[in-house]
Amino acid sequence: MTTRSRICLFLLFTICFSVSCLAAEPAGAADIARSTQGYAIWPQNQKFVCNLGYTVVGCRWQRAIVQKMVVQYHREDLGDWTWVLVRAEDWKDLMRKLHLNPESPAFTALDLRETFLEESLITPKPERAKELMDEFRIPLDELLDLAVTHELGHAICHGGTEFMAEQFGKRLRAGLHPYCAELYP
């Protein structure tokens, strides 16, 4: 099975789960979603979903955090995009199956127009938190911002190198509105 096939199969499960979450949403989850809506208007063309295994309330809470992070960068030029949260206990197995670095907490599948984020970026467990802080040498509360801006670099610039994605991310975090062309020599 190719990497693309694996990701497509994974997406099918993700979509089925997100539809079932919306149908079974309890009042508590709706309250959480409403309480976070005052911060920003979510981009209409971007979806935020959770992988299998999340509780409805847990999914809503973590999605709201990622939505707030993404919307602060005003990247409407991203177009139709899906942000997928994956539970921490499923992350490393998924990354190994896709032949990606299991230590990385995020990746972007350009052809599918999706970015996958490990739950540990939002609610890390102590052991994984230490791994991530050791790997990236930044405080835990800055990791989600780093991952989102870096993956936005890949998404908006249609791939690019890791260096280019990080330069794009640094400029976003500095409050600039970077363009891909300025990152290539």
N, C-alpha and C positions, 0 to 999 in steps of 0.2 A: 504494500500500500504506500503510495507516495505521500510526501508531506502535505501537499495540497489536499489530497483525499482525506487524510487524517483530520486536517483542520475543518474541512467541510462536514465530516461526520460529527466532529465536536460541536460545530455550529448548529447542526440539526438538533442535537440534544439541548443546547443552550436556548434556542428559539422555543422549543417545546416547553422548557422549564419556565422561561419568562412569560409565556402566554398563560401557563397554569398559575403563576404568581399573581398576575393581574386579575384573573378570575376569582382567586381565593383571598383577595386582600382584606384583612380584618380592619376594623376601625382604627386601631392603634397605628398601623402602618400609614393609613391615610393622614392621620394627625401629624406623623413625623414628616411626611412629604409636604404638607401644608406649612408646617413650621419653618421649613427651609426655603420656601418659595419666595419669600420677601427679599432674599439676598440678590437674586439675579433672575433673568429670564433665560431658561435653558434654550440652547440652539434647537430650532425646530427640526433640523436635518440630522441631528445626532441622537443616537439611542444609547441607553445605559442599561445593561442587563447583567444578571448573575448566572453563574454556572450552577449545575445541579448541586444539591446539598445545602443550600442556604435556606434559612427560615425566611418567611416573607418579611418580617420586621427587620431582620438582619440585612437582608438584601436592600430594602428601601433605605435604611440608615447609611450603609456603605455607598450606595449609588448616589445619594444626596451629597456626600462628601466629595466624591469624584466629580460630580456635576459642577459643584461650586469651584473646584480647582480648574476644570477645563474652561468654564465660562469666563473666568477672570482674564484669560488670555485673548479674548475676542477674536477667535480664529474661525470666523464664519466662512473663510475661504477654504476650509477643510472639506466642505461639502458633506454629502451623505457619509456618515461614519458610525460605527458601533464600538462602544467601549464595553469590554467584557471583564467582569470580576471573577476570579477563580479562587476557590478556597485554598488556604495555605497547605492543607494536608493533601491536596490534589496537584499542587503546582509542580513539584519536582518530577513526579511521574509523567505529567503531561509534557514537560520540557524534554525529558529523556526520549519519550516516544516521538517527538518532533525533531529530535537530534539537535536541540538547542541547549545552550548553557543553563543548567538547572539553578545556578546561583543568581542568574539575572532575574529581577522581579517584574520584568515587563518585556513585551515584544509586540511588533506590529506586522500584520499580514497585509501587505499592500494590495495584492490582487483581490482580497476579500473586503478591503476597506474596514479593517478591524484592528483595534489595539486591545491586548490582553494584559491585565494587571493582577498581580498576586495580592491576595487579601492582606498579606503582611505589610503592605505599604500603608494600610489604613488602621488595622488592628493587629499589630504583630504580637506573636508569642515570644517570651524572653529569649529562647535559644535562636530563633530566626532573626530577631531584632539584633542580637549580637553579631550574627553572620553578616547581615546587611550593613551594619555600621562599620565593621572591620573591612568589608569589601569596598565600600564607597567612601569611607573616611569622612562622613558628614553626620550631623545629628539625626536621630531617628525622625524627628518631626519635619525634616526637610526632604526626606526620601520620596514622598509622593510627588511633591513639586518637581523634583529632579526628574523622576520617571516620566511624568506627564509631558513636561516641556521637551525632554529628549525625544520621546515618541512622536510628539507633534512635529519635530524636525524631520523625522523619517517620513511621516505621513504627508506633510505639506510639500516637502522637497522630493517626493516620490522615491524614497530610498536613501540614497547618499551614503556616505561613509559614517562610521561611528563618530569620527572627529567632527564632521560637518553637522551631524545631528546634535552633538553637544554644544557646538558653537551657536547653533540656532537656539537651543534651549537656554544657554547663558544670556543671550540677548533678550529672549522673552522674559526671563526672570529679572533682568535689569530694567524692565519696563519699556523696551524698544519694540518696534514692529518690524522684525527682520524679514528679508526676502531671500529666497534661495540663491538667486544669482550673485548676491554680494558675498556668499560663502565659498564660491568656487573661484580659484585663482585664474 
